[in-house]
Structures are given as structure tokens and as C-alpha cells.
């Protein structure tokens, strides 16, 4: 069977915010042995036939005697045995060669049903008759632990989907993309810069993406028309329209301008705050200082009853549900939330636009899923061939079409060359428009990883909630210490020294 050596010793450190992950140690202590048959033990003409020598003193046997006949029979029998042995060896080699070319690779996915991928897999199998693909949709709950444990036991899938922030957690389970499939230069040319930054370290590539996502600004068309405002492009414009879009009955908020300011009922609050920190120049690996304090204070204004920007509070519905019911004019959310909203309110008129920016500094947010190959797979060569096919421009376009048959749209393209085909789409256009200046960090919501993201998000949630009784400097100092502990646990920063 053909396998691809993961070659762990060549894995480069994984960059994250200027910090590196040290590669796992490689055991090179086992001696290598080579077995050689001494020349003196083999006949130089035919090693399968013994070199029989008659004693020098023995007289020659008559040509037609019994001894000559036995010798002829012995030689004929030996030749027949050799031919039979060669036949068996050739047949065995041919059988093994066929087996090496025949493989059934298992593919664990998360969001797509088998029906969506069926025609694409069938086309691949037609073009590659010796490779079969078995797709299995997984539950996102405890998925990271499940796939990691299965691979460690040698029972996991050959191909599996993982989040772009999981490389540090899965570095021992991920095989590297072979240069015959894609080189770093080819990868950088094909995909958006944030994807290359997340998945390439030196000459090592950790996976191939099918899609890009992050945050977009959802706009309620009817509420905007009633207030006489247009979609904002800057945070200054957002602030100016908050009073026009907020409707109150006394101190009770009837309609909110935008869902911001809390951690309990603002879906994707960690992504939103991370985006704001980056836009304001704060360091996410050292969450202290003026820029970080300004950002957290700004975020909390929208839920502060004493502030003129007050437009949201903890008593409001979940932000996605509130948007679907027409009780909030704007939310920040990933593209797939549009499917949820359409299910709740099929007739709601809305669109998604790029996220607001600070003047002079364009930063967007990226959070997406990637396809990888198990380092323990016995079919790595075949798995990478399938992923090369699956992530090609032609097949990704077909996949988008298949996805759009059962929902509003497919997953936004990760390939730069396909971006212009959907830039005018009212739902996914925003995500590819801003992907060129998007950034990521392990504060991505709803990865359900029970690890890097979830642990950092908990510290950020405590900081938001702690603002009720503490100064921003105090809560951020605590959060920063927690971040340092978590990041060092996963090898993203050194535990011995403070974060730079």
C-alpha cells in the first residue's frame, strides 16, 4: 500500500502573532539494519540451484545408466520448482501492487450532508477507479477531542475537517501537504493571505481550505428604510445612526440599533471584540494597555444605561433571534447565520455588508474550516489526491452550486480567483470583499473545541462581565494573565517569559 511519510522532523514552528510553536521531538535512536546475502552462499549462475560437485576420484557414469537418469530427474524437478516459485512470487507481487493502488479513504466532515457531496465524490471515483471515498458527517460537539483520540488510536479518518485555529492543538495529528500536491508559493497565490498566514509555516502546509468566513454586518432593510439611513462603512457612522435606529418606551428598549456591549446574549461576542481590538491596534497576545482598554470601554458603551449610545442590554433576546424578529437593526455574525435567520423569518428583508472600520485602518475577521489528512493514515497519497481535486477551482465552484440547491448560498470561496464571481451577492459578497485584509486569532466562537478557543473566550467573557464593578485595566490584567497561561499550554508562547 502506498503511504505518505508525514516526516515530522521537517515540521516547522507554527506562527501565531509573532510567536512560534516548537515541533514535537523525533526519536532517531533506533538503529537501521541492512541484510545482505554473502556472495559465497549463492551460485553465481543461478542461486536457486545447488552447485553440486562430484568427487574427483569417482569414474564417469555411463550415459544411459541409472545415475544419469536420476540426475536428469533431479535437475528437471529443480527447474520445475524454480518456475513454480517464480510464478508464485510474480502473482503475489501483482496482487500486492493491485492492493496498493486500491484504497477506501474515510472523510469526516461537519456541516455538509452526504447528498451534497455525493456527485462530486462520484466524479472523483470515476476518474480515479482505484480510490473510493466514504464521507461521514460528524457532530460538532466534542469533535476536536473525538478526532484527535481516534487518530492517536490509529482508528481515525484519513481526511478530516478542522478549524483554522486548531493547528497548534493538532500538530501531531496533521500530515503535511506534499509539494507534489501544492507548494507554499502555489498556496499563497491561490488562497487569501490570512489563510496562508494560518496554515503555512516555512515550507510546511498543514491543510487545504474549501471556504472562508468571519464576520459581516447584517442590515435590516426595512428598519434602515424607516430611519432613513444607509449601511455604515465606519464606526463613526455607526455611532451617528444609533439614536436614529434605537426605539425606546421609557427606559425599555423596543428596537435596538446594534447588538453590542454584553457577553451573555451577543452571539459571537468574542469574534467581535477580537476584531475591535485588532482594528484599534491592541495586541491579542498581551491584552493590556491603552488600546485594549479603549476598545473594551467602547464595546461596553452600547449596554450602559447611563451612556447616550445605550441600545442593548442583557434582557434582550439572543442577538440572532432578535435580528430575525426585527428587534435589532444590525448584528455582526458569520455568513452561515443567514441560514438560521431565514428559517426563523423567511420573509425578513436583510443583507450583509463588510464590517465597519476605523478611519485609516482596514481590518476584518476570519474564522473558517480546513480539510486535513491524518498523520496516521495509510492512504495519505490517495487522500491528498482527493483534496487536491476537491479544492480545485472547478470542483469548488460545483460544490458551491450543490450547496446552493438546499440553502441560500454555498460556503464563501477561499480561492482568490473565484472571489469576483460572488462579490455582488447580498449574503456572501461581503466576506470575500474583506478577506484580503482579514486576520484571525483563537477567539473564534462556536468551534466547540473545549480547548484553545473556548478557554480564551472564557477569560474574555469574565473581562466583559467584570466591567460592571471593575476598571478596564483591572479586568484586562486578569484576562491577559489567563491568556498567557492558555497560550503557553498549547505552545504558542513561552511560559518562562512574559508575552512580548
N, C-alpha and C positions, 0 to 999 in steps of 0.2 A: 504493500500500500504506500502510496506517495504521501509524504508528510512534509510540512514546512517547519524547519527548526526555528523556534522562537528566538534563539540566540540572545538570551537575556543579558549576556555580558556586554552587548552593544547598546542596550537601552540607555538613552541619555536622561539626565535630570529633567523633570517636568517643570517648566516655568510657570509661576503664578505671582503676579505683582512684583516681579523682580526677585522672587525667592525661588530656590531650586530644591527639587526632591532628589535625594541620593538614591541611585539604583540599588536594588537588592543584591546582596553578596552572591557570588558564583563560586561553587565548590569545584576546584580544579585539582583536588588531592588524589583522585582515583588514577592509578597507573593505566596506561594504554598498552595492550598486548597485541603482538602480531605473530600468527602461527605460520611457519614455513616448513614445507616438507623437504628434508635433506636430499640433495641430488643423488646421493649414494643409495637411497632406498627406492629409487624409481628407475625403471628401464628407460634408457634414452630414446628408444624407438616407440614403445607402447607400454605405458605404466600399468595397464590393466592385465597384461600377460606376463606371468613369471618368466624370468630368464633362466631356463633350465639348462644346466651343463652336464654332459655325460662324462664319467671318469675317463682319463686319458688311456688307461690300461684296458678298457673294455673294447673288444673287437666289434667292428660294424656288423649290424644285423642284416640278414638277407632282406632284399627289397620286398618280398611278398610274405615275410614272416609275421607271427602274431604280435611281436613288439612294435613293428612299424604300423600295424593296423590300430593298435591301442593308442599309439602316439597321434595318428591322424584323428581318431575319435576324440581324443583329449583336446586337440587344437580346435577342431570343429565346435566342440561343446563350449570351449572358452570363447570362441568368436561369437557364437550364438548368445552367450551370457552377456558379453560386452554390448552387442547390438540391443539386447533387451534392456540392459541398464541405461544405455544412451536414450532409448525410446522413452523409458520411464522419466528420466531426467528432463528431456525436452518437453514431454507432456506436462510435467509438474511445473516447469518454468513458464510454459504458455498459460497454464491455469493461474499461476500467481500473477503473471503480467495482466491477465484479464481482470483479476480481482483488484489489482492496484488501480485500475482505471475505473472501476465501478464503485460508486460511493453514494450513500444516502446521508445528506447533511441535515442536521436539525437546526432550525432557526426560531429563536424565541423573540417574539415581538410584544408590543404593549397595547397599541391603540387600534391597529387595523384588524378587521375580521379576515378570515381565510378567503372569503369570496372576493375581497378587494384585490388580493394578490394572486388569485388563482390563475388568471390568464397570463400574467407576467411570468409566473413560475413555469407554467406550461410552455411558453415560448422559449424560455431558457433551456428546459429539459429537451425540447425538440432539437435545439441547436447543440446541446451537449448531452447526447443519449446515455452516456456513462455516469451522469450525475443526476441524482434525484434530490429534491428539496422538500423537507417536511416542515411546514410553518405551524407554530403553536402560539396562540395568543395567551399572554400571561396576565395575571392581576398585578396592578402596580403596588399593592400593599405588600411590604416586606420583600419586594422583588430584588433589591440590591443584595440583601443577605442571602436570599434563596439562590440566585445565580452564582454568587461567589462561593457558597458552600458546595453547590453541585459541581462546579468546576474543580474545586480543591479535592473532591472525592473522585474525580475522573468520570463523573456521570453527567456533566453539564452539557449544554448545547454546543454546537460547533460555531454558530453565529448568534449573537445576542445584541439587543439594543441597550444602550447605557446613556446616562446624562453627560453633557459636556463637562460638568464639574467633577465627575467621578474618576478621572484618570488617576489621581493620587491614591484613591482607595482601591482601584482595580489594577494597579500597575503589574502585579504578579499574575493576573488572570488574562491580561490582554496580549495577544500576539501582535507583532509589529507588521505594518503593511509592507510587503516585499517591494523592492524597487522595480521589479518587473511588472507590478500592478500599477504603482504610481510613485513617482519621486517627489521629494519635498518641493522642488521647483514647479512640477506639474500641479501639485496640490494647491500651492499658493496662487497659481494662475487660475485654477478652476473655481475655487471657493472664496467666500467673503473673508476679509482679513481677520475678523475675530475668530473664525473657525480655524484658520491656520495658526493663530496665536494659541488657541486652546489645545490643539491636537498635534502640533509638531514641536519636538524638542531636538535641536541639532539636525541629524539626519533620520530621526525616528518619527514615524507617524503611527498614531495609536488607534485610528479608526477612520471610516468614511461616512460622511453625512448625507442624508436624504433631504434634510429640511433645515430651515432657520426659523426662529421665533423669538419673542421677547416681550416688550410692552408697546402697546399702541394706545392712543387716546380715543375712547369711544364717545361719540357725539349723538345725543338725542335730537333728531332733525326737527321735530315738532316743538320741543321746548326752546330750541335755538331760534326758530322762526318767530315764536311768540315774543321772545325777549328782544328780537331784532339784532342778534349778534351772529358773528361768523366764527368758524373754528379757529382757535388761537394757535399761534406758532411759537409764542414765547410765554414765560411765566408772568411777565408783566401784563400781558393781555389777559391771562387767566385771572389775575388779581383784579383787573378793571371790570371784568364781567361777573365776578362773584355776586355783587349786590344786585345785578340785573336778573340773574338766574335763580337766586335764592328767594323762596316764598315762605313767609312765617305767619303763624297765627299766634300773636303774642310772642312768647319765648319758644313756642313749639315750631320746629322745622317741618313745613308741609312738603316743600320741594327743595332739594339741595342742589347747589351749583356743581359740586365735585366731591367725591368720596375720598377725603384725606384727613389725617390727624389722629387716627386710632390704630391699634394693632388687632383689636378683637373682632371687628366687623368690616374691615377693609381687606378684601381679598388681595393677595399678592403684595401686602404692605412692605415685605422685606425687599422685594424686587424694586418697588417704587422708591423706598428710602435709599437703597443702594445706588439707584440711578441718580437721585438728587445729590448724594454725597459725591459721586464722580463728577457730576456737572459743576459742582461748586469747588472742585479741586481737593476734596478731602481724601486721605489715604484710608482704604478699607482694611489694610493690614495693621494700621495703627490708628484706631478710631478716636483720636483726641485732637484737640487744637481748635483754633478759631473757625476754620472752615466746617469742621464736623459739628461744632456747637451751633453755628448759624443755620446749618441745614436742619438739624433736629428741631430747633426753635421754630423755623419756618413751617415745617411739617405740622407741628402741634397747633399752630395758629388757627387752622381750619376747624379744630374741635374745641377751641377755647371760647366759652360763652362771653367772656369779657373782651374779646377781640373783634374788631369790625369785620374780619374775614370769617367769622363763625358761620359755618354752613353744614356741619356734620357732628354727630355725637354717637356715643355707644348705644343709645336706644334705637337707632336706625336699624333697618334690616341689613342683612348681609349685602355688601355693595353690588354684587352681581344681580341678586334678586331685586334690589331697589332700582337698579337701572332697568331691568326687564319690566318692572311695574310702572315705570315712568316717574319715580320719585327722586331721581337724581339725574342731572343733565350730562355729567361727564364721569367716566371712570377710566382708570389705567389698568389694562389687562392684556394677556396674550391673545393671539388670534383665535385659538380654539374655544375661548369663552363665547364667541359669537354663536357657536352651535347651541350652547346651553341657553342663551338668551332667546334664540329663535324657537326653541322647544317650549320655553315658558310663555313667550309672547310672539306668536307667529306674525302678527300684523304690526309689530313695532317698527317704526322707521328710524334707522340709525346707520351710521357709517363709522369707519375707523380711520384716523389721521395720524401722522407722526407725532411723537411726544413733544410737549413744549420744551423750549431751550432757554438757557440764559444767554443774553446777548454776547456774541463773540466766542462762544464755546459750544460746539455741537457734540453731544454725547448721547447715544441711545443704549438700550439694554438688550442683551442677548441671553436667551435660555432655550436650549434645544436638545434634541436626542440624536445619537450617533449609532451606527452599526459597527460592531467589532467582532473579532474572531478569538475564540478561546485559545489560550496558550497550551492547553492540554488536548486540543482537537487532533485526531489522527487524519483529518481531512482538511488541513489548513490550505493546501494548494487549491483544492476544489472550492472551498469556502470563499477565498479571496477572488477566485474567478467569478463566482456568483455575485459578490458585492461589487466587483468592477462593472459587471453587466447592469446590476440593479441601480447603481448610482450614476450611470452614464446619462448624458443629456436626453437622448431619445427615450430611454426607459423611464426616467424621472417624469418626463412630460406625459407619458402614457399613464403612469401611476397617478399623477395629479388628475387626469381625466377620469380614471376609475374612482378615485376618492370623491370627486365632484358629483358622481352619479347618486350618491346616497346622502350628501350633505351640501351645505352652501358652497364649499370650496375645498381644495386639497391643501396639503401642507405647503407653506411658502418655500420656494426653491432655495436651496443652498448654493446652487451654481450661479455665478455672476452672469454668465451668458444667457440665462433664461429669465433674469430679473425683469427685463424690459417687456416681457410678454404679459406680465401681471401688474405692472406699476399703476395702471388705471383702475384696477379692481377696487371697489369700495370697501372691501374687507381685508385683503392681504397686501394690497399695494403699499400701504404704509410700512410694512415690515421689511420689504426688500428695498424700499427707498432709503431707509435709515440704516440698513445693515452695513453699509460701507464705513460708518463711524460708530458701530455698536461695540460695547465692551461687556465682559462677563465677570462673575465672581461667585463663590459658593454661598450666595444668599438667595438662591433660586427657590421659589416656593413650589410646593406640591411635587417634589421629587420623591417623597416618602422614603428617603434613604436611611433614616434613623442613624445618621452619621454626620458627615461634614456639614451639609446644608442645614439639616434640622437643628443641629447643636448651635451653630452660629445664629440661626434665626431666633432661637430661644433667648439668647443674650440680647439681641436687638429688641425683641418684644419686651423684655424686662426694662430696657432703657426707655422705651416709649411710655410704658406704664409708670415708670418711676418719675417721670417729669411732673406728675401730679403733686409730688411732695419734695422733689429734689431739683437742684440746679442742673442744667445740661452737662456742665463739666463733670459733675459727680457721677451721674448715671453713665456717661460715656467712658469715664475712667474705669468703672466696673466692667462695662461691656468690652473695653479694649483688653483688659486682663483676661477675660473669658475667651476672647478671640485668640489671643496669644497661646493660651493653653490648648485650644482645639486645633489650631493650625499646626502647632508643634507636634501634637499627637499623630497627625497624618503626614508628618514630614515636610510640611510646606514652609516652615520657618525653623530656625534653630531654637531649641528650648534653653540653650545656655546663655543666650544674649537677648537683650530687648529687640523688639521689631524695629528695623531701620525706618 
